[in-house]
Amino acid sequence: MNNTTVNLTINGKPVSVPVGSTILDAARKLNIKIPTLCYCEKLGCGVSNKPASCRICVVEVERRRNLAPACATPVAEGMVVHTNTQRALNARRTVLELMLSDHPQDCLVCPKNQECSLQKLAADFGIREVEYKGEVNHFDVDVSSEAIMRDLSKCIMCRRCETVCNKVQTVGTLTGFGRGFNAKVGTANLMPLADTSCTFCGQCVNACPVGAITGISYVKQVWAAINDPSKTVIVQTAPAVRVAVGQEFGFEPGKPITGKLVSGLRALGFDKVFDTNFSADLTIMEEAHEIVERVTSGKDLPILTSCCPGWINFIEHNFPDLLHIPSSCKSPQQMFGAIAKSYYAEKIGVKAQDLVVVSVMPCQAKKYEAARPEFSRDGVRDVDFVVTTRELCRMFKEAGVNLANMEDSDYDSPLGDSTGAADIFGVTGGVLEAACRTVYFILNGKNLDGDAINFRAVRGLDGLKEATVEIAPGKSIRVAVCSGLGNARRVLEMVRKDPARFQAIEIMACPGGCINGGGQPFLHGQADLLEKRMKGLYSEDERKTLRCSHDNPDIKLLYRDYLGTPGGEKAHHLLHTIYHQK
């Protein structure tokens, strides 16, 4: 024995693991499967969920009177563990049957059907009937937010959502409520989610192993619009969607399947298929000019990116004293809607109220954002419906559209062309890098050459990165990039203490950025999928001839024929907004 490892035996097999490991860690090293439910290794920002509340993972330890939860029991030198004794198996089955006795039996219509951990465990255990009969909890379903649905009747008190909300995102909306049989994880006094400080980031949706927290679906409304002959229905797809949607159709995770995605959307019946990347380029045109103005004047610094609605909701609730520093730019989703309902509607001769804009987003907060009153004009929303990547996959499957069988095709014009700078919006650091490319051009009248166009210092999945970037010969700015709202809180506390520390900051609510959004295909514990999605977006950037937003010919045309100049009166009216203390 040494001070760094512990030796033990599991099911007769010896194993050595680092000090501080659990029985579950040791079993996994031996490829011994122990079922888990409440345990979740990586919820984001290095945080794991180990409450040992479900007791599905109990094992027998020699010389210990009680069964031990494998996920939370530290290993000890010489420990002898048995994972599949009759006592352990009986205890697990009893625990699972008791959970099922207080769980709705509506699996076929549950949003988590076939992706529910409780459902899978019941199948693995061969449970075919509910053994225990008696009282069942019932709670009203909360759909107050227009983004996230809470059905506490399905809560199994695993506390994953509570951990990600409090420890990863530091939002503090969810907590244990009630005692004993009535205990659930909910909001304070079970108030509606819309009345809380929830940011609707959707990380709780990703963390929930059952159907207690899911996104609110607008798929029925989208199908109705597509089949309404009086409506022209167009769709936009976010950058992160193209590297995640293929996962559900047998493609290598992270592989961009942009052309097949476009063909699939046409097969669903959309009149035109456009790219949110176009409006990401548009966002950079406005935001880069805003950065230059503020850095030059020294006012309202540091400038904070404003593409992520979950992050914007976070600052409105938690840092109202800093609301003067975020960029006033709308997100790419909302810029697209504003341009579609004005410029494009006029171009094709359709009234704004008869043009339906559908967004495919990696995010639950985008549903909340689309419903914000400031993003409507004369009662007409800029974006009518938002569906997540997961929901789009279900639409494809419902319509019998297999992306693996689709030919590649191009987005429609004029809202479909984009540069490589727009692709990297989907990963943490991408927005700031895209902005820096155009800031350099504005200040120097030329693009960066060679590898210099890649601002590698702001890349990577680390939750908080600080760097100094050169925006002109002899002129640099100090920047920060953070993802995950816990890291956002850290960097904003830095700004409160030292406003001059940074000149520009990018913040994304979800750890890793949009590639890990609350509406993306589930990772199922495979954290390496984020790395693959990130690499997929950077490969899209590098394969394009045009890699700077200001070089997009359709963006140039939009300003020439309609908007005027970046930051000008018309552009400001359509593409900018203000934020409010909540």
C-alpha positions as CSV (number, residue, x, y, z in Angstrom):
1,M,0.0,0.0,0.0
2,N,1.1,3.6,-0.7
3,N,-0.4,7.0,0.0
4,T,-2.0,7.3,-3.4
5,T,-3.8,4.0,-4.1
6,V,-6.1,1.7,-2.3
7,N,-6.3,-2.1,-2.9
8,L,-9.6,-4.0,-2.6
9,T,-11.5,-6.9,-4.1
10,I,-14.8,-6.8,-6.0
11,N,-16.5,-10.1,-6.8
12,G,-13.2,-11.9,-6.2
13,K,-11.2,-9.6,-8.5
14,P,-8.4,-7.5,-7.1
15,V,-8.2,-3.8,-8.1
16,S,-6.2,-0.8,-7.2
17,V,-7.7,2.7,-7.4
18,P,-6.7,6.2,-6.3
19,V,-7.4,7.3,-2.7
20,G,-10.8,8.9,-2.6
21,S,-12.4,6.7,-5.2
22,T,-15.8,5.1,-4.6
23,I,-16.8,1.4,-4.9
24,L,-18.5,2.4,-8.1
25,D,-15.3,3.9,-9.5
26,A,-13.5,0.7,-8.6
27,A,-16.2,-1.6,-10.1
28,R,-16.1,0.4,-13.4
29,K,-12.3,-0.1,-13.6
30,L,-13.0,-3.8,-13.6
31,N,-15.9,-3.4,-16.1
32,I,-18.3,-4.6,-13.4
33,K,-21.7,-3.0,-14.0
34,I,-23.6,-1.6,-11.0
35,P,-26.9,0.0,-11.8
36,T,-27.2,3.7,-11.0
37,L,-30.0,6.3,-11.2
38,C,-29.3,9.4,-9.0
39,Y,-25.6,9.3,-9.7
40,C,-24.3,11.4,-12.6
41,E,-20.6,11.7,-13.1
42,K,-20.4,14.9,-15.1
43,L,-23.1,17.5,-14.9
44,G,-20.8,20.3,-16.1
45,C,-17.8,22.2,-14.8
46,G,-16.4,19.1,-13.1
47,V,-19.5,18.7,-10.8
48,S,-20.9,15.2,-10.1
49,N,-24.1,14.2,-8.5
50,K,-23.6,11.7,-5.6
51,P,-26.4,12.1,-3.1
52,A,-26.9,8.3,-2.7
53,S,-30.6,9.0,-2.5
54,C,-32.0,6.3,-4.8
55,R,-30.1,3.3,-3.4
56,I,-30.3,1.4,-6.7
57,C,-26.5,0.9,-6.5
58,V,-26.3,-0.9,-3.1
59,V,-23.7,-3.6,-2.7
60,E,-22.6,-5.9,0.1
61,V,-19.4,-5.2,1.9
62,E,-17.9,-7.9,4.1
63,R,-17.9,-7.0,7.8
64,R,-20.4,-4.2,7.2
65,R,-23.9,-4.7,8.6
66,N,-25.8,-2.6,6.1
67,L,-25.7,-2.5,2.4
68,A,-23.6,0.3,1.0
69,P,-24.4,2.7,-1.8
70,A,-21.6,2.1,-4.3
71,C,-21.7,5.7,-5.7
72,A,-21.0,7.3,-2.4
73,T,-19.0,4.8,-0.4
74,P,-15.2,5.5,-0.4
75,V,-13.0,2.4,-0.9
76,A,-10.8,1.2,2.0
77,E,-7.7,-0.9,2.0
78,G,-8.5,-4.6,2.0
79,M,-12.2,-4.0,1.4
80,V,-14.1,-7.0,0.0
81,V,-17.2,-6.1,-2.0
82,H,-19.9,-8.3,-3.6
83,T,-22.1,-6.6,-6.1
84,N,-24.6,-9.3,-7.1
85,T,-25.5,-11.2,-3.9
86,Q,-29.1,-12.2,-3.4
87,R,-29.4,-9.6,-0.6
88,A,-28.2,-6.8,-2.9
89,L,-30.3,-7.8,-5.8
90,N,-33.4,-8.1,-3.7
91,A,-32.8,-4.7,-2.2
92,R,-32.4,-3.0,-5.6
93,R,-35.5,-4.7,-6.9
94,T,-37.5,-3.5,-3.9
95,V,-36.3,0.0,-4.2
96,L,-37.1,0.1,-7.9
97,E,-40.6,-1.4,-7.4
98,L,-41.3,1.2,-4.7
99,M,-40.3,4.0,-7.1
100,L,-42.6,2.6,-9.8
101,S,-45.5,2.4,-7.3
102,D,-45.4,6.2,-7.1
103,H,-44.6,7.0,-10.7
104,P,-47.1,7.7,-13.5
105,Q,-47.6,4.7,-15.9
106,D,-47.8,6.9,-19.0
107,C,-44.5,5.9,-20.6
108,L,-45.8,5.7,-24.2
109,V,-46.8,9.4,-24.2
110,C,-44.0,10.7,-21.9
111,P,-41.5,13.1,-23.5
112,K,-38.7,10.9,-22.1
113,N,-40.0,7.7,-23.6
114,Q,-37.1,5.4,-24.6
115,E,-34.7,7.9,-23.1
116,C,-35.8,7.4,-19.5
117,S,-33.3,5.9,-17.0
118,L,-36.1,4.6,-14.8
119,Q,-37.8,2.9,-17.8
120,K,-34.5,1.3,-18.8
121,L,-33.9,0.0,-15.3
122,A,-37.4,-1.5,-15.1
123,A,-36.7,-3.3,-18.4
124,D,-33.2,-4.5,-17.3
125,F,-34.8,-5.9,-14.0
126,G,-37.6,-7.5,-16.0
127,I,-40.3,-5.8,-14.0
128,R,-43.7,-6.4,-15.6
129,E,-46.1,-5.3,-12.9
130,V,-46.3,-2.8,-10.1
131,E,-45.8,-4.9,-7.0
132,Y,-46.9,-2.3,-4.4
133,K,-50.3,-0.6,-4.6
134,G,-51.3,2.5,-2.7
135,E,-51.4,6.3,-2.6
136,V,-49.8,8.1,-5.6
137,N,-48.5,11.7,-5.6
138,H,-50.1,14.1,-8.0
139,F,-48.9,17.6,-8.9
140,D,-50.2,20.1,-11.5
141,V,-47.9,20.4,-14.5
142,D,-46.1,23.7,-14.7
143,V,-45.9,25.2,-18.3
144,S,-45.8,28.8,-17.2
145,S,-42.4,29.6,-18.7
146,E,-43.2,28.7,-22.4
147,A,-39.8,27.0,-22.4
148,I,-39.6,24.3,-19.7
149,M,-42.3,21.9,-18.4
150,R,-42.2,20.6,-14.8
151,D,-44.2,17.5,-13.9
152,L,-43.3,16.7,-10.3
153,S,-45.5,13.7,-10.3
154,K,-42.6,12.0,-12.1
155,C,-39.8,13.4,-9.8
156,I,-37.8,10.5,-8.2
157,M,-35.8,12.8,-5.9
158,C,-32.5,12.0,-7.6
159,R,-31.6,15.6,-7.1
160,R,-29.6,15.9,-10.4
161,C,-31.5,19.0,-11.4
162,E,-30.9,20.6,-8.0
163,T,-27.2,19.9,-8.3
164,V,-26.8,21.4,-11.8
165,C,-29.0,24.4,-10.9
166,N,-27.2,25.2,-7.7
167,K,-23.6,24.0,-8.1
168,V,-23.0,24.3,-11.8
169,Q,-25.2,27.2,-12.9
170,T,-25.5,28.8,-9.4
171,V,-29.0,29.9,-10.3
172,G,-30.6,28.5,-7.1
173,T,-34.1,28.0,-8.5
174,L,-34.5,24.3,-7.5
175,T,-34.4,22.7,-4.0
176,G,-35.8,19.8,-2.0
177,F,-39.4,20.5,-1.0
178,G,-41.6,18.5,1.4
179,R,-40.8,15.5,3.5
180,G,-41.1,11.8,3.4
181,F,-43.6,10.4,0.8
182,N,-44.3,14.0,-0.5
183,A,-40.7,15.0,-0.9
184,K,-39.9,16.4,-4.4
185,V,-37.3,18.7,-6.0
186,G,-39.1,22.0,-7.0
187,T,-39.1,25.7,-6.7
188,A,-39.5,27.6,-3.4
189,N,-43.1,26.9,-2.3
190,L,-43.6,25.2,-5.6
191,M,-44.2,28.6,-7.3
192,P,-44.5,28.6,-11.1
193,L,-41.1,28.5,-12.9
194,A,-41.9,31.8,-14.7
195,D,-42.1,33.6,-11.3
196,T,-38.6,32.5,-10.3
197,S,-35.0,33.4,-11.2
198,C,-34.8,30.4,-13.6
199,T,-32.8,31.3,-16.7
200,F,-34.4,28.4,-18.8
201,C,-30.9,27.3,-19.8
202,G,-32.2,23.7,-19.9
203,Q,-29.3,22.1,-18.1
204,C,-31.8,20.6,-15.6
205,V,-33.6,19.1,-18.6
206,N,-30.4,17.4,-19.7
207,A,-29.7,16.2,-16.1
208,C,-33.1,14.8,-15.3
209,P,-33.1,11.0,-15.8
210,V,-36.9,10.8,-16.1
211,G,-39.7,13.0,-17.4
212,A,-40.0,15.4,-14.5
213,I,-38.4,18.3,-16.3
214,T,-38.6,18.5,-20.1
215,G,-38.9,21.2,-22.8
216,I,-42.3,22.5,-23.9
217,S,-42.8,21.3,-27.4
218,Y,-44.3,23.4,-30.3
219,V,-43.9,20.6,-32.8
220,K,-47.7,20.3,-33.3
221,Q,-47.9,24.0,-34.1
222,V,-45.1,23.8,-36.6
223,W,-46.8,20.9,-38.4
224,A,-50.0,22.9,-38.5
225,A,-48.2,25.9,-40.0
226,I,-46.5,23.8,-42.6
227,N,-49.8,22.4,-43.7
228,D,-51.6,25.8,-43.7
229,P,-51.8,27.0,-47.4
230,S,-52.3,30.6,-46.2
231,K,-48.8,30.7,-44.6
232,T,-45.3,30.9,-45.9
233,V,-43.2,28.8,-43.5
234,I,-39.4,29.3,-43.3
235,V,-36.9,27.7,-41.0
236,Q,-33.5,28.6,-39.7
237,T,-30.9,26.2,-38.2
238,A,-28.4,27.2,-35.5
239,P,-24.7,26.5,-35.9
240,A,-24.5,23.8,-33.2
241,V,-27.4,21.8,-34.7
242,R,-25.4,20.6,-37.8
243,V,-22.8,18.8,-35.6
244,A,-25.3,17.1,-33.3
245,V,-28.3,16.0,-35.4
246,G,-26.4,13.3,-37.2
247,Q,-25.9,11.4,-33.9
248,E,-29.6,10.2,-34.1
249,F,-29.2,8.8,-37.6
250,G,-26.0,6.8,-37.3
251,F,-23.4,9.4,-38.2
252,E,-20.2,9.7,-36.3
253,P,-20.9,12.1,-33.4
254,G,-19.7,15.6,-34.2
255,K,-19.7,15.1,-37.9
256,P,-21.2,18.1,-39.7
257,I,-24.1,17.0,-42.0
258,T,-25.2,20.4,-43.0
259,G,-26.3,19.5,-46.6
260,K,-28.3,16.5,-45.5
261,L,-29.9,18.6,-42.7
262,V,-31.1,21.1,-45.4
263,S,-32.5,18.4,-47.6
264,G,-34.3,16.8,-44.6
265,L,-35.9,20.1,-43.7
266,R,-37.2,20.6,-47.3
267,A,-38.6,17.0,-47.2
268,L,-40.6,18.1,-44.1
269,G,-42.3,20.7,-46.2
270,F,-40.7,24.0,-45.2
271,D,-41.0,26.6,-48.0
272,K,-37.5,27.9,-47.6
273,V,-34.5,26.6,-45.5
274,F,-32.2,29.3,-44.2
275,D,-29.2,29.4,-41.9
276,T,-28.9,31.2,-38.5
277,N,-25.2,31.4,-39.5
278,F,-26.3,34.2,-41.9
279,S,-27.6,36.3,-38.9
280,A,-24.6,35.2,-36.9
281,D,-22.5,37.1,-39.5
282,L,-25.0,39.9,-39.2
283,T,-24.6,39.9,-35.4
284,I,-20.8,40.2,-35.8
285,M,-21.2,43.2,-38.1
286,E,-23.2,45.0,-35.4
287,E,-21.3,43.7,-32.3
288,A,-17.8,44.3,-33.8
289,H,-18.6,47.9,-34.5
290,E,-20.0,48.2,-31.0
291,I,-16.7,46.8,-29.6
292,V,-14.6,49.2,-31.6
293,E,-16.7,52.2,-30.4
294,R,-16.5,51.2,-26.8
295,V,-12.8,50.3,-26.7
296,T,-12.0,53.5,-28.6
297,S,-14.1,55.7,-26.2
298,G,-13.3,53.7,-23.1
299,K,-17.0,53.8,-22.1
300,D,-19.2,51.0,-20.8
301,L,-16.5,48.4,-20.7
302,P,-16.1,45.5,-20.6
303,I,-18.5,44.8,-23.4
304,L,-20.4,41.5,-22.9
305,T,-21.7,39.3,-25.7
306,S,-25.4,39.0,-25.8
307,C,-26.1,36.0,-28.1
308,C,-27.2,33.6,-25.3
309,P,-30.7,34.3,-23.8
310,G,-30.1,32.1,-20.8
311,W,-27.1,34.2,-19.9
312,I,-29.0,37.4,-20.5
313,N,-31.8,36.3,-18.2
314,F,-29.1,35.5,-15.6
315,I,-27.6,39.0,-15.6
316,E,-31.1,40.6,-15.5
317,H,-31.8,38.6,-12.3
318,N,-28.5,38.6,-10.6
319,F,-26.4,41.6,-11.7
320,P,-28.8,44.4,-12.6
321,D,-26.1,47.0,-11.7
322,L,-24.1,45.7,-14.8
323,L,-26.9,45.9,-17.3
324,H,-25.3,48.8,-19.1
325,I,-22.3,46.7,-20.3
326,P,-23.8,43.8,-22.4
327,S,-23.9,44.4,-26.1
328,S,-27.3,45.8,-27.2
329,C,-27.3,43.4,-30.2
330,K,-30.1,40.9,-30.4
331,S,-29.1,37.2,-30.7
332,P,-28.7,35.7,-34.1
333,Q,-32.0,34.0,-33.8
334,Q,-33.9,37.2,-33.1
335,M,-31.9,39.2,-35.8
336,F,-32.9,36.5,-38.3
337,G,-36.6,36.9,-37.3
338,A,-36.4,40.7,-37.5
339,I,-34.9,40.6,-41.0
340,A,-37.2,37.8,-42.2
341,K,-40.3,39.7,-41.1
342,S,-39.1,42.9,-42.7
343,Y,-36.5,42.7,-45.5
344,Y,-37.3,39.2,-46.7
345,A,-41.1,39.6,-46.3
346,E,-41.0,42.7,-48.4
347,K,-38.8,41.0,-50.9
348,I,-41.2,38.1,-51.6
349,G,-44.3,40.2,-51.2
350,V,-45.7,38.4,-48.1
351,K,-47.2,40.2,-45.0
352,A,-45.2,39.7,-41.8
353,Q,-48.2,38.1,-40.1
354,D,-48.4,35.5,-42.9
355,L,-44.7,34.6,-42.7
356,V,-44.0,31.9,-40.1
357,V,-40.5,31.8,-38.8
358,V,-39.4,28.5,-37.2
359,S,-36.0,28.1,-35.5
360,V,-34.2,24.9,-34.9
361,M,-32.0,25.5,-31.8
362,P,-29.8,23.6,-29.4
363,C,-31.4,25.5,-26.6
364,Q,-34.5,25.6,-24.4
365,A,-33.9,29.3,-23.5
366,K,-34.5,30.2,-27.2
367,K,-38.1,29.3,-26.7
368,Y,-38.3,31.8,-23.8
369,E,-36.4,34.4,-25.8
370,A,-38.7,34.1,-28.8
371,A,-41.7,34.8,-26.5
372,R,-40.2,37.9,-24.9
373,P,-42.5,40.9,-25.6
374,E,-39.7,43.2,-26.9
375,F,-39.2,40.8,-29.8
376,S,-42.7,41.4,-31.2
377,R,-43.8,44.3,-33.4
378,D,-47.5,45.2,-33.7
379,G,-48.4,41.8,-32.1
380,V,-46.3,39.9,-34.6
381,R,-43.4,37.9,-33.1
382,D,-40.1,37.9,-34.9
383,V,-39.7,34.2,-34.3
384,D,-42.9,32.2,-34.1
385,F,-41.8,28.8,-33.0
386,V,-38.7,27.2,-31.7
387,V,-37.9,23.5,-31.8
388,T,-34.8,21.9,-30.3
389,T,-32.4,19.5,-32.1
390,R,-34.0,16.6,-30.2
391,E,-37.5,17.6,-31.3
392,L,-36.4,18.0,-34.9
393,C,-35.0,14.5,-34.8
394,R,-38.4,13.3,-33.7
395,M,-40.1,15.2,-36.6
396,F,-37.8,13.6,-39.1
397,K,-38.6,10.1,-37.7
398,E,-42.3,10.9,-37.6
399,A,-42.2,11.9,-41.3
400,G,-40.0,8.9,-42.2
401,V,-37.1,11.1,-43.2
402,N,-33.8,9.4,-42.6
403,L,-30.9,11.9,-42.9
404,A,-28.6,9.0,-43.8
405,N,-30.4,8.6,-47.1
406,M,-30.5,12.3,-48.0
407,E,-28.5,14.0,-50.7
408,D,-26.6,17.1,-49.8
409,S,-28.2,20.4,-50.8
410,D,-27.5,24.1,-50.2
411,Y,-29.4,26.6,-48.1
412,D,-31.8,29.0,-49.8
413,S,-30.8,32.6,-50.7
414,P,-30.5,35.4,-49.6
415,L,-30.6,34.4,-45.9
416,G,-28.6,31.2,-46.2
417,D,-25.0,32.1,-47.1
418,S,-22.5,32.5,-44.3
419,T,-18.8,32.5,-43.4
420,G,-16.7,30.3,-41.2
421,A,-16.9,32.9,-38.5
422,A,-20.5,32.1,-38.0
423,D,-20.0,28.3,-37.7
424,I,-17.9,28.7,-34.5
425,F,-20.8,30.6,-32.7
426,G,-21.9,27.1,-31.5
427,V,-18.9,26.5,-29.2
428,T,-17.6,28.5,-26.3
429,G,-15.1,31.2,-27.4
430,G,-16.5,31.2,-31.0
431,V,-18.5,34.5,-30.8
432,L,-15.6,36.4,-29.4
433,E,-13.2,34.9,-32.0
434,A,-15.5,35.8,-34.8
435,A,-15.9,39.4,-33.4
436,C,-12.1,39.8,-33.1
437,R,-11.6,38.9,-36.8
438,T,-13.9,41.7,-37.8
439,V,-12.7,44.1,-35.2
440,Y,-9.2,43.6,-36.6
441,F,-10.5,44.4,-40.1
442,I,-12.3,47.6,-39.0
443,L,-9.2,48.9,-37.3
444,N,-6.7,47.9,-39.9
445,G,-8.5,47.7,-43.3
446,K,-7.4,44.2,-44.0
447,N,-7.9,40.6,-42.8
448,L,-5.5,38.6,-40.6
449,D,-3.2,36.4,-42.6
450,G,-2.7,32.6,-42.3
451,D,-3.0,31.0,-38.9
452,A,-3.3,34.4,-37.2
453,I,-7.0,34.4,-38.1
454,N,-7.4,31.6,-35.5
455,F,-7.6,33.1,-32.1
456,R,-6.5,29.9,-30.4
457,A,-6.2,31.5,-27.0
458,V,-9.9,31.7,-26.6
459,R,-10.6,28.1,-27.8
460,G,-11.2,25.0,-25.8
461,L,-13.8,23.6,-23.4
462,D,-12.4,25.1,-20.2
463,G,-15.1,26.9,-18.3
464,L,-13.2,30.1,-17.9
465,K,-10.3,31.4,-20.1
466,E,-8.5,34.7,-20.0
467,A,-6.3,36.0,-22.8
468,T,-4.7,39.1,-24.4
469,V,-5.5,39.4,-28.1
470,E,-4.0,41.8,-30.6
471,I,-6.6,43.8,-32.5
472,A,-4.1,46.1,-34.3
473,P,-0.3,46.4,-34.5
474,G,0.7,47.4,-31.0
475,K,-2.8,47.4,-29.6
476,S,-4.2,44.6,-27.6
477,I,-7.3,44.0,-25.4
478,R,-7.8,41.8,-22.4
479,V,-10.6,39.3,-22.9
480,A,-12.4,36.5,-21.0
481,V,-14.4,33.6,-22.3
482,C,-16.7,31.6,-19.9
483,S,-19.3,29.0,-20.3
484,G,-21.6,27.7,-17.5
485,L,-23.4,30.3,-15.4
486,G,-21.3,29.4,-12.3
487,N,-18.3,30.7,-14.3
488,A,-20.4,33.7,-15.5
489,R,-21.0,34.6,-11.8
490,R,-17.2,34.3,-11.1
491,V,-16.3,36.6,-14.0
492,L,-18.9,39.2,-13.2
493,E,-17.8,39.3,-9.6
494,M,-14.3,40.1,-11.1
495,V,-15.8,42.9,-13.1
496,R,-17.5,44.4,-10.0
497,K,-14.2,44.4,-8.2
498,D,-12.1,45.6,-11.1
499,P,-14.0,47.0,-14.1
500,A,-10.8,47.6,-16.0
501,R,-9.6,44.0,-15.9
502,F,-11.2,43.1,-19.2
503,Q,-12.4,45.0,-22.3
504,A,-14.5,42.2,-23.8
505,I,-16.1,39.1,-22.4
506,E,-18.0,36.2,-24.0
507,I,-20.5,34.3,-21.8
508,M,-22.5,31.2,-22.7
509,A,-25.0,29.7,-20.2
510,C,-24.3,26.1,-21.1
511,P,-21.0,24.5,-20.2
512,G,-19.1,24.2,-23.5
513,G,-21.5,26.5,-25.3
514,C,-24.4,25.7,-27.6
515,I,-22.9,22.3,-28.5
516,N,-24.0,21.3,-25.0
517,G,-27.3,23.2,-25.1
518,G,-30.4,22.0,-23.2
519,G,-32.0,20.8,-26.4
520,Q,-29.2,18.8,-28.0
521,P,-29.2,15.0,-28.3
522,F,-28.4,13.6,-24.9
523,L,-24.7,12.9,-24.1
524,H,-25.6,9.7,-22.1
525,G,-22.4,10.3,-20.0
526,Q,-20.1,10.5,-23.0
527,A,-18.3,13.8,-22.3
528,D,-16.1,13.2,-25.3
529,L,-19.0,14.0,-27.6
530,L,-18.6,17.7,-26.8
531,E,-15.0,17.5,-28.0
532,K,-16.2,15.9,-31.2
533,R,-18.9,18.5,-31.7
534,M,-16.4,21.3,-31.1
535,K,-14.0,19.9,-33.6
536,G,-16.8,19.6,-36.1
537,L,-17.6,23.3,-36.0
538,Y,-14.0,24.3,-36.3
539,S,-13.7,22.0,-39.3
540,E,-16.7,23.8,-40.9
541,D,-15.0,27.1,-40.3
542,E,-11.7,26.0,-41.8
543,R,-13.2,24.5,-45.0
544,K,-14.8,27.8,-46.0
545,T,-13.2,30.2,-48.4
546,L,-14.7,33.2,-46.5
547,R,-13.9,33.1,-42.8
548,C,-14.8,36.7,-41.7
549,S,-18.3,37.9,-41.3
550,H,-17.7,41.3,-43.1
551,D,-16.8,39.3,-46.3
552,N,-20.2,37.7,-46.6
553,P,-21.6,39.1,-49.9
554,D,-25.2,38.8,-48.9
555,I,-24.5,40.7,-45.7
556,K,-22.9,43.5,-47.7
557,L,-26.0,43.5,-50.0
558,L,-28.3,43.7,-47.0
559,Y,-26.6,46.8,-45.7
560,R,-26.3,48.4,-49.1
561,D,-30.0,47.8,-50.1
562,Y,-31.8,47.9,-46.7
563,L,-30.0,48.6,-43.4
564,G,-27.5,51.3,-44.3
565,T,-24.5,51.1,-42.0
566,P,-23.7,48.9,-39.0
567,G,-25.1,50.7,-35.9
568,G,-27.1,53.1,-38.1
569,E,-30.6,54.1,-37.4
570,K,-32.4,51.4,-39.2
571,A,-30.0,48.7,-38.1
572,H,-30.3,49.8,-34.5
573,H,-34.1,49.8,-34.7
574,L,-34.3,46.2,-36.1
575,L,-31.2,44.5,-34.6
576,H,-30.7,45.9,-31.1
577,T,-32.6,45.8,-27.9
578,I,-32.4,46.7,-24.2
579,Y,-32.5,44.6,-21.0
580,H,-34.4,44.9,-17.8
581,Q,-33.9,44.3,-14.1
582,K,-35.9,41.3,-12.9
